Amino acid sequence: MAGKRIGSESFEISAAADRIEAKAKIEMRVEQEGKTFEFKTSPKLALNAALQPLTYAWSQKGAQTSQLEIDFQTSPAKTRYKTVTNEDDQRDFELSKDVVVLDDNVFHHYQLIVYRYLRAGGGKQTFPAFVPQEALPGALDVQDTGTESEEIGGHKQMLHHLVFSTELKQIDLWADEQGRVQRISISSAQLEAVRKQ
């Protein structure tokens, strides 16, 4: 963020016959108003074989502790959030079954969306989207702008440049020929995430 390393994410996406699970361990250290805050978050997203979300769980430990659980299998989807002040916030959302989950500071969610995008054949696509930590439904446009030469980890690679657009921001993403995300840039937040080689 703004040229400083603030954290890391290690993730695993595994598939069985009818279910895909994506989980991660994220560690972040951010400075705000002269104070340093450390957070450890653990998101876990379960999807069906069509990459539609089934459940999502997210927990944060550190300076502020909170938890979030969502059941996408019910209609409306049920969200249960234990806030940093230990209050229970329960909300229901009318969400499409094929909604994509794109949570704050959870970078492997972009990988899952790239898989969905490639599976549907590329071009310009619009997905219904949901940002769980912000309880924000919306739309996500994805478009491939072509292949570019990018330097990742000191090596030049030819990568597909995908542009993700929401009402609030634009996200630039570069993926290799296998669809593996190599770099994500959110210029409005001065934030960049790069895959370790």
Backbone bond lengths (Angstrom), bond angles and torsions (degrees), N, CA, C in turn:
res aa  C-N    CA-C-N  psi(-1)  N-CA   C-N-CA  omega(-1)  CA-C   N-CA-C  phi
1 M - - - 1.446 - - 1.517 108.23 -
2 A 1.335 116.12 124.72 1.467 122.08 -179.08 1.527 110.84 51.25
3 G 1.345 116.43 36.90 1.457 121.76 176.95 1.511 115.09 84.31
4 K 1.343 118.83 -2.51 1.472 121.40 179.05 1.517 109.77 -107.98
5 R 1.329 115.41 141.64 1.465 120.04 176.55 1.529 108.27 -74.82
6 I 1.334 116.16 125.11 1.465 119.32 -178.99 1.525 113.13 -117.49
7 G 1.334 117.75 -7.93 1.447 116.56 -179.78 1.503 114.17 172.26
8 S 1.327 113.96 -173.20 1.462 120.69 -179.06 1.528 109.42 -148.50
9 E 1.322 114.26 158.02 1.466 121.58 176.03 1.517 108.07 -135.07
10 S 1.321 115.81 127.35 1.465 119.68 170.02 1.527 106.00 -113.92
11 F 1.338 115.95 131.64 1.457 119.26 -174.60 1.506 111.68 -135.89
12 E 1.334 114.45 161.70 1.461 121.78 177.98 1.526 107.50 -140.18
13 I 1.321 115.87 130.55 1.457 121.97 174.58 1.521 106.64 -117.81
14 S 1.330 116.38 118.40 1.463 120.05 -178.00 1.522 109.61 -124.89
15 A 1.328 115.58 148.56 1.461 120.78 -176.70 1.516 110.72 -125.92
16 A 1.331 115.19 138.73 1.461 122.72 169.93 1.529 105.90 -115.91
17 A 1.319 117.91 -170.30 1.462 121.04 -174.54 1.528 112.65 -57.53
18 D 1.317 117.71 -44.52 1.466 119.82 -173.77 1.524 112.73 -128.08
19 R 1.328 117.52 14.86 1.464 120.29 -173.77 1.525 110.59 -148.84
20 I 1.317 115.32 141.33 1.462 122.04 175.85 1.515 107.28 -122.63
21 E 1.325 116.46 134.04 1.465 120.33 177.32 1.513 109.44 -120.90
22 A 1.314 114.80 134.25 1.461 121.25 177.32 1.515 107.34 -125.85
23 K 1.336 115.81 123.01 1.463 118.98 179.57 1.519 109.20 -138.19
24 A 1.332 115.11 158.16 1.464 119.11 -176.07 1.524 110.94 -151.40
25 K 1.311 113.91 162.35 1.467 123.58 168.87 1.522 105.44 -121.79
26 I 1.321 115.62 121.63 1.462 121.03 -177.19 1.522 108.72 -121.27
27 E 1.312 116.00 130.27 1.460 121.29 176.28 1.517 108.08 -120.85
28 M 1.338 115.33 128.43 1.463 120.10 -179.59 1.522 110.30 -133.51
29 R 1.314 114.02 145.51 1.464 121.56 176.73 1.525 106.10 -134.13
30 V 1.331 115.95 110.74 1.459 120.55 -176.54 1.519 110.84 -123.61
31 E 1.318 114.27 150.61 1.462 120.46 176.88 1.514 108.91 -108.20
32 Q 1.335 115.26 131.52 1.457 121.81 176.74 1.520 108.29 -138.23
33 E 1.318 115.43 124.69 1.465 122.36 178.36 1.525 111.62 50.84
34 G 1.335 115.81 44.80 1.462 121.49 175.67 1.519 115.12 79.47
35 K 1.326 118.64 -0.06 1.464 121.95 178.92 1.526 109.53 -111.29
36 T 1.334 115.22 147.15 1.463 120.90 178.36 1.522 109.55 -103.31
37 F 1.335 115.56 130.33 1.462 121.29 178.22 1.518 108.87 -119.57
38 E 1.339 116.12 136.13 1.460 121.66 176.82 1.525 109.05 -114.38
39 F 1.340 114.89 136.36 1.455 121.11 -179.53 1.525 109.26 -132.90
40 K 1.319 115.07 144.66 1.464 121.49 169.69 1.521 106.12 -124.96
41 T 1.324 115.99 122.29 1.456 119.83 179.97 1.516 110.39 -120.74
42 S 1.330 114.90 150.42 1.468 121.63 -179.28 1.522 108.78 -134.00
43 P 1.339 117.85 94.74 1.463 120.40 174.74 1.529 111.13 -89.01
44 K 1.331 115.54 147.37 1.467 120.80 176.42 1.523 108.03 -143.45
45 L 1.322 115.66 119.37 1.458 122.47 -177.37 1.527 109.09 -119.29
46 A 1.337 115.80 127.38 1.467 120.95 175.45 1.523 107.91 -108.89
47 L 1.342 115.51 133.99 1.463 121.66 -179.16 1.524 109.46 -129.74
48 N 1.329 115.65 160.92 1.459 118.71 173.42 1.530 108.95 -85.93
49 A 1.329 116.83 -178.21 1.473 121.00 -175.95 1.530 112.45 -64.17
50 A 1.344 118.06 -21.70 1.468 122.10 178.38 1.536 111.64 -89.47
51 L 1.331 116.34 9.95 1.466 124.03 -180.00 1.532 112.71 65.76
52 Q 1.329 116.35 28.29 1.459 121.20 173.17 1.529 108.35 -93.04
53 P 1.340 118.35 136.37 1.460 120.19 -174.68 1.527 112.80 -69.78
54 L 1.334 114.78 141.86 1.460 122.07 175.69 1.528 109.81 -106.83
55 T 1.345 115.60 -54.43 1.467 121.31 178.59 1.518 109.18 -143.56
56 Y 1.324 114.76 156.64 1.467 121.24 175.66 1.517 108.48 -141.95
57 A 1.317 115.92 132.93 1.462 121.77 175.63 1.519 108.07 -131.02
58 W 1.303 115.43 140.25 1.460 121.86 -177.93 1.522 107.92 -143.54
59 S 1.320 117.17 132.40 1.462 119.87 176.32 1.523 108.71 -135.11
60 Q 1.326 114.46 146.39 1.469 121.06 -179.95 1.521 108.66 -128.73
61 K 1.326 114.53 134.07 1.465 120.88 176.40 1.515 107.69 -125.84
62 G 1.320 115.73 149.15 1.459 120.06 179.45 1.514 110.20 137.97
63 A 1.336 115.60 -141.11 1.468 120.65 -178.43 1.519 111.20 -58.01
64 Q 1.313 116.67 -33.83 1.458 122.23 176.06 1.520 108.13 -132.72
65 T 1.328 116.36 127.98 1.455 121.36 -177.46 1.528 109.22 -108.52
66 S 1.327 115.95 135.12 1.460 120.09 176.89 1.526 109.23 -157.56
67 Q 1.343 115.19 165.76 1.463 121.35 -179.70 1.520 109.37 -142.31
68 L 1.324 115.00 151.55 1.452 121.24 -179.35 1.523 108.63 -143.19
69 E 1.329 116.60 137.08 1.463 121.65 175.25 1.518 108.72 -136.45
70 I 1.327 116.06 137.42 1.464 120.80 178.63 1.517 109.13 -133.15
71 D 1.346 115.48 134.72 1.456 121.74 173.04 1.525 107.20 -110.72
72 F 1.337 116.26 108.48 1.460 121.91 -179.55 1.525 112.26 -84.70
73 Q 1.342 117.05 -7.88 1.460 120.52 -175.13 1.522 112.53 -79.88
74 T 1.337 116.31 -16.75 1.454 120.36 177.15 1.526 108.91 -92.71
75 S 1.317 116.17 161.87 1.466 119.90 175.72 1.526 107.45 -131.84
76 P 1.321 117.86 112.52 1.467 127.39 4.47 1.535 112.11 -74.28
77 A 1.351 115.17 163.10 1.468 120.91 176.71 1.523 108.46 -66.25
78 K 1.332 116.39 139.46 1.465 120.94 -176.49 1.523 109.95 -105.91
79 T 1.331 114.89 126.98 1.459 122.20 -179.80 1.526 109.21 -115.07
80 R 1.326 115.73 131.05 1.457 121.82 177.16 1.523 107.65 -125.72
81 Y 1.326 115.71 120.66 1.466 121.08 -174.53 1.514 109.81 -127.14
82 K 1.337 116.82 123.71 1.459 121.94 172.41 1.517 106.01 -97.27
83 T 1.332 116.62 110.99 1.458 122.42 -171.46 1.522 111.84 -74.54
84 V 1.340 115.76 171.42 1.465 121.43 179.08 1.530 111.36 -64.68
85 T 1.326 117.50 -18.17 1.473 121.41 176.19 1.526 111.23 -97.47
86 N 1.339 116.62 15.38 1.465 124.92 175.61 1.535 113.04 66.45
87 E 1.320 116.85 26.23 1.459 120.93 176.20 1.531 109.08 -95.65
88 D 1.334 115.26 151.83 1.465 120.42 176.16 1.519 109.39 -94.25
89 D 1.320 115.93 125.66 1.462 122.40 177.31 1.527 106.59 -119.43
90 Q 1.336 116.77 113.80 1.459 121.24 -178.13 1.516 108.79 -115.95
91 R 1.321 116.17 126.11 1.466 121.08 -179.44 1.523 109.94 -138.74
92 D 1.324 114.42 152.88 1.461 121.45 175.26 1.523 108.46 -116.38
93 F 1.348 116.45 141.63 1.463 121.73 -179.34 1.514 109.80 -130.85
94 E 1.322 115.67 134.72 1.470 121.08 172.40 1.527 107.02 -81.85
95 L 1.311 116.57 104.29 1.463 121.95 -177.11 1.524 109.72 -123.26
96 S 1.299 115.55 145.98 1.455 121.39 175.82 1.531 109.42 -66.50
97 K 1.333 116.47 147.89 1.472 120.10 178.16 1.524 112.14 -61.51
98 D 1.349 117.21 -26.58 1.466 119.26 -178.02 1.534 112.10 -101.11
99 V 1.336 116.66 26.60 1.465 121.21 177.19 1.534 109.83 -62.45
100 V 1.345 116.41 146.23 1.461 120.31 172.89 1.526 107.96 -101.22
101 V 1.321 116.04 141.56 1.458 122.25 178.65 1.523 107.55 -97.80
102 L 1.323 115.57 125.94 1.469 120.66 -179.71 1.523 107.01 -137.62
103 D 1.328 115.63 86.31 1.466 119.62 -173.57 1.527 112.02 -85.75
104 D 1.309 115.33 158.19 1.466 121.72 179.05 1.530 110.67 -61.38
105 N 1.319 115.79 131.92 1.465 123.37 174.88 1.527 113.76 57.25
106 V 1.334 117.22 29.07 1.464 122.40 174.15 1.521 105.72 -120.98
107 F 1.333 116.26 94.69 1.454 120.81 -167.82 1.522 114.35 -78.87
108 H 1.337 118.57 -25.02 1.465 118.29 179.31 1.530 111.82 -70.50
109 H 1.322 118.76 -13.49 1.470 119.90 173.92 1.524 110.71 -62.24
110 Y 1.336 116.92 -32.04 1.467 120.02 175.80 1.528 110.54 -62.52
111 Q 1.340 116.34 -36.88 1.471 120.22 179.19 1.527 110.43 -61.53
112 L 1.319 116.71 -43.42 1.465 120.41 179.73 1.529 111.20 -63.42
113 I 1.331 116.81 -37.89 1.463 120.02 179.07 1.528 110.34 -69.42
114 V 1.329 117.89 -37.09 1.466 120.76 175.95 1.532 109.78 -61.27
115 Y 1.332 117.75 -42.32 1.468 120.38 176.52 1.530 110.48 -57.88
116 R 1.325 117.05 -46.16 1.475 120.68 179.42 1.521 110.83 -62.86
117 Y 1.314 116.05 -43.05 1.461 121.99 -179.26 1.528 110.71 -61.08
118 L 1.331 116.87 -47.68 1.463 120.95 -178.96 1.531 111.38 -67.53
119 R 1.318 116.19 -37.62 1.467 120.69 179.60 1.534 110.67 -62.03
120 A 1.346 116.20 -33.15 1.466 121.08 -179.13 1.528 112.69 -86.16
121 G 1.341 117.75 0.12 1.457 120.72 170.82 1.516 117.54 99.16
122 G 1.320 119.17 10.93 1.470 120.73 175.22 1.515 112.92 78.62
123 G 1.352 115.92 -151.82 1.466 120.89 -176.36 1.511 111.17 74.15
124 K 1.329 117.03 -152.23 1.458 121.05 174.26 1.512 108.32 -102.23
125 Q 1.330 116.71 126.69 1.453 121.66 -178.18 1.525 109.73 -131.76
126 T 1.330 115.57 148.58 1.457 121.36 175.38 1.521 108.59 -121.04
127 F 1.332 115.82 129.90 1.458 122.19 179.62 1.522 109.65 -117.16
128 P 1.337 117.75 141.50 1.458 118.24 167.19 1.533 106.97 -67.61
129 A 1.314 117.51 138.03 1.465 120.62 -173.62 1.522 110.74 -131.33
130 F 1.337 115.01 157.02 1.464 121.17 178.28 1.518 108.73 -142.72
131 V 1.342 116.02 129.08 1.470 123.01 176.62 1.527 106.59 -104.71
132 P 1.338 118.56 98.86 1.467 120.87 -171.64 1.535 115.12 -57.79
133 Q 1.338 118.65 -47.72 1.464 119.40 -175.86 1.526 112.46 -64.50
134 E 1.314 117.10 -23.67 1.456 120.49 178.46 1.529 111.87 -100.72
135 A 1.351 116.57 -1.39 1.465 122.29 -176.95 1.518 109.92 49.19
136 L 1.343 114.59 49.47 1.458 120.20 -170.06 1.528 111.80 -123.98
137 P 1.337 117.71 104.70 1.462 119.02 171.99 1.527 110.16 -81.91
138 G 1.313 117.00 154.68 1.461 120.85 179.24 1.509 110.33 -175.57
139 A 1.327 115.46 -154.16 1.463 121.19 179.98 1.522 109.10 -129.66
140 L 1.321 115.48 148.83 1.456 122.26 178.98 1.520 108.41 -127.47
141 D 1.337 116.39 120.97 1.458 121.88 174.72 1.519 108.62 -96.68
142 V 1.332 116.58 136.88 1.466 121.88 178.61 1.522 108.08 -128.48
143 Q 1.333 116.09 132.21 1.456 120.85 179.06 1.526 109.78 -144.11
144 D 1.331 115.72 138.59 1.466 122.87 175.93 1.524 107.41 -88.02
145 T 1.344 117.05 120.79 1.470 120.27 -179.31 1.523 112.26 -98.13
146 G 1.335 117.13 7.31 1.456 119.89 176.91 1.518 112.84 115.06
147 T 1.317 115.44 -176.82 1.459 122.41 -177.75 1.516 109.89 -98.57
148 E 1.337 115.69 138.92 1.462 121.75 -179.71 1.520 109.87 -135.97
149 S 1.314 115.91 154.51 1.456 121.08 173.97 1.526 108.14 -86.83
150 E 1.329 116.47 121.52 1.465 122.56 -179.18 1.517 109.27 -127.59
151 E 1.326 115.85 146.93 1.464 120.46 175.55 1.520 108.57 -99.17
152 I 1.323 115.56 117.92 1.464 122.59 179.17 1.518 107.73 -124.70
153 G 1.316 116.54 121.09 1.466 120.47 179.28 1.510 113.23 59.36
154 G 1.339 117.70 33.60 1.455 122.17 178.37 1.517 114.76 82.47
155 H 1.337 117.57 3.95 1.465 122.02 -179.70 1.525 110.19 -119.73
156 K 1.324 116.06 134.92 1.467 120.66 175.72 1.522 109.18 -79.64
157 Q 1.334 115.51 135.42 1.462 121.18 178.27 1.517 109.26 -138.48
158 M 1.316 115.94 150.75 1.460 120.75 170.70 1.521 106.91 -90.73
159 L 1.327 116.15 118.11 1.454 121.77 -174.57 1.526 111.22 -127.83
160 H 1.330 115.66 150.06 1.464 121.12 174.04 1.529 108.29 -77.49
161 H 1.321 116.36 130.28 1.464 121.72 177.82 1.525 107.68 -97.50
162 L 1.326 115.74 112.86 1.459 121.68 177.27 1.520 108.78 -106.16
163 V 1.312 116.25 140.45 1.461 120.84 176.96 1.522 107.87 -113.59
164 F 1.348 115.39 122.10 1.464 122.71 175.46 1.521 106.11 -101.62
165 S 1.331 117.35 129.99 1.465 120.50 -179.85 1.517 110.59 -128.56
166 T 1.338 115.36 133.66 1.461 121.99 171.29 1.525 107.27 -121.07
167 E 1.313 116.34 -179.96 1.457 119.30 176.60 1.527 111.18 -62.99
168 L 1.341 116.77 -27.85 1.459 121.01 -171.92 1.518 114.67 -100.24
169 K 1.328 118.28 -26.59 1.465 118.28 -175.17 1.521 112.50 -158.00
170 Q 1.338 113.21 168.23 1.460 121.53 174.29 1.517 107.85 -117.65
171 I 1.327 115.60 136.65 1.455 122.13 178.86 1.518 107.11 -120.58
172 D 1.334 116.72 126.38 1.463 121.70 175.54 1.517 107.74 -99.21
173 L 1.321 115.21 135.52 1.455 120.55 -175.12 1.522 108.74 -138.50
174 W 1.315 116.46 140.96 1.466 121.70 178.52 1.523 108.65 -122.09
175 A 1.338 116.90 129.53 1.462 122.79 -178.08 1.519 109.64 -128.54
176 D 1.345 115.81 150.37 1.462 119.89 -179.89 1.530 110.72 -83.01
177 E 1.336 116.57 -175.40 1.466 121.62 -175.98 1.531 112.68 -61.73
178 Q 1.328 117.00 -27.27 1.466 120.89 178.72 1.529 111.90 -86.56
179 G 1.331 117.17 1.14 1.456 120.92 -179.52 1.510 114.38 84.41
180 R 1.335 117.92 9.69 1.466 120.65 179.38 1.528 109.78 -79.79
181 V 1.307 116.06 124.18 1.465 121.07 -179.62 1.526 109.22 -66.81
182 Q 1.350 115.82 128.70 1.453 121.54 -179.59 1.531 112.50 -107.43
183 R 1.328 116.01 -30.48 1.469 119.42 -176.78 1.521 109.12 -154.52
184 I 1.335 115.58 141.61 1.459 122.85 175.90 1.520 107.19 -129.30
185 S 1.322 116.74 134.56 1.467 121.20 178.95 1.529 109.23 -131.73
186 I 1.340 115.16 125.80 1.464 121.83 174.71 1.519 105.69 -118.71
187 S 1.332 115.98 90.05 1.465 120.13 -171.13 1.525 112.53 -63.67
188 S 1.344 118.41 -33.39 1.456 120.33 -179.40 1.528 112.16 -63.83
189 A 1.342 117.34 -24.62 1.464 122.06 178.09 1.523 112.13 -103.99
190 Q 1.343 116.62 4.44 1.472 122.19 -175.28 1.527 110.87 51.23
191 L 1.343 115.10 42.69 1.455 121.06 -174.01 1.516 110.86 -120.20
192 E 1.320 115.85 134.93 1.462 121.45 176.93 1.511 109.13 -138.33
193 A 1.330 115.78 136.36 1.461 122.18 175.34 1.517 107.48 -121.68
194 V 1.326 116.98 131.02 1.459 122.22 -177.69 1.537 108.77 -126.83
195 R 1.342 115.54 132.34 1.467 120.08 177.94 1.522 110.12 -70.51
196 K 1.329 115.39 135.41 1.471 119.50 173.85 1.509 108.51 -75.52
197 Q 1.325 117.19 136.78 1.462 121.05 -177.55 1.521 111.40 -85.06
